[in-house]
Amino acid sequence: MSKKKIKQSESIEVSVTISNTGKYDGNEVVQLYLRDRVGSIVRPVEELKDFRKIFLKSGESKTIQFKIDKQKLSFYNQQLNWVAEPGDFDLMIGSSSRDIRLKDSFELIN
């Protein structure tokens, strides 16, 4: 992660290197999930916010980059306004919601 704290006008760059350690070439879907730890309304525990489908030859590695900005952190509040509330967020990356391989956290500040 490029930062641990961001303002509403900023973004975080997240990089992850994926390797094919198997004997065969294949596709992988790298998924980015976010969790707002405390919100004004109940939010999903794992909310899919981005993904990349990549092809890797046997033994090959690729670096995938994701950008987290206000748009990815926003939701409709009780007044049906599209907002991003300050607070702590969990970041999870995996091949599915049941196969999370990397976790980290960051804070959105005013």
WODAVEN-V358280 format. One record per residue. OMEGA is omega in whole degrees, 0 to 359 (none if undefined). BURIAL is I if it has 9 or more other C-alpha atoms within 8 Angstrom, else O. Layout:
BEGIN
omega=OMEGA burial=BURIAL
omega=OMEGA burial=BURIAL
END
This chain:
BEGIN
omega=181 burial=O
omega=181 burial=O
omega=175 burial=O
omega=177 burial=O
omega=176 burial=O
omega=172 burial=I
omega=182 burial=I
omega=182 burial=I
omega=184 burial=O
omega=177 burial=O
omega=177 burial=I
omega=173 burial=I
omega=179 burial=I
omega=179 burial=I
omega=177 burial=I
omega=179 burial=O
omega=181 burial=O
omega=180 burial=O
omega=173 burial=I
omega=181 burial=I
omega=181 burial=O
omega=181 burial=O
omega=187 burial=O
omega=172 burial=O
omega=180 burial=I
omega=177 burial=I
omega=174 burial=O
omega=174 burial=I
omega=180 burial=I
omega=187 burial=I
omega=178 burial=I
omega=178 burial=I
omega=176 burial=I
omega=175 burial=I
omega=173 burial=I
omega=186 burial=I
omega=180 burial=O
omega=178 burial=O
omega=179 burial=O
omega=172 burial=O
omega=180 burial=O
omega=181 burial=O
omega=179 burial=O
omega=178 burial=O
omega=176 burial=O
omega=182 burial=O
omega=180 burial=O
omega=183 burial=I
omega=180 burial=I
omega=175 burial=O
omega=176 burial=I
omega=173 burial=O
omega=182 burial=O
omega=174 burial=O
omega=179 burial=O
omega=172 burial=I
omega=178 burial=I
omega=180 burial=I
omega=183 burial=I
omega=175 burial=I
omega=175 burial=I
omega=176 burial=O
omega=180 burial=O
omega=178 burial=I
omega=175 burial=O
omega=176 burial=I
omega=177 burial=O
omega=180 burial=I
omega=182 burial=I
omega=181 burial=I
omega=180 burial=O
omega=182 burial=O
omega=186 burial=I
omega=178 burial=I
omega=176 burial=O
omega=180 burial=I
omega=183 burial=I
omega=178 burial=O
omega=182 burial=O
omega=173 burial=O
omega=179 burial=O
omega=187 burial=O
omega=169 burial=O
omega=183 burial=I
omega=176 burial=O
omega=178 burial=O
omega=182 burial=I
omega=180 burial=I
omega=172 burial=I
omega=177 burial=I
omega=180 burial=I
omega=178 burial=I
omega=179 burial=I
omega=178 burial=I
omega=174 burial=I
omega=179 burial=O
omega=178 burial=O
omega=182 burial=O
omega=179 burial=O
omega=184 burial=I
omega=179 burial=O
omega=177 burial=O
omega=175 burial=I
omega=180 burial=O
omega=178 burial=I
omega=182 burial=I
omega=173 burial=I
omega=181 burial=I
omega=178 burial=I
omega=none burial=O
END
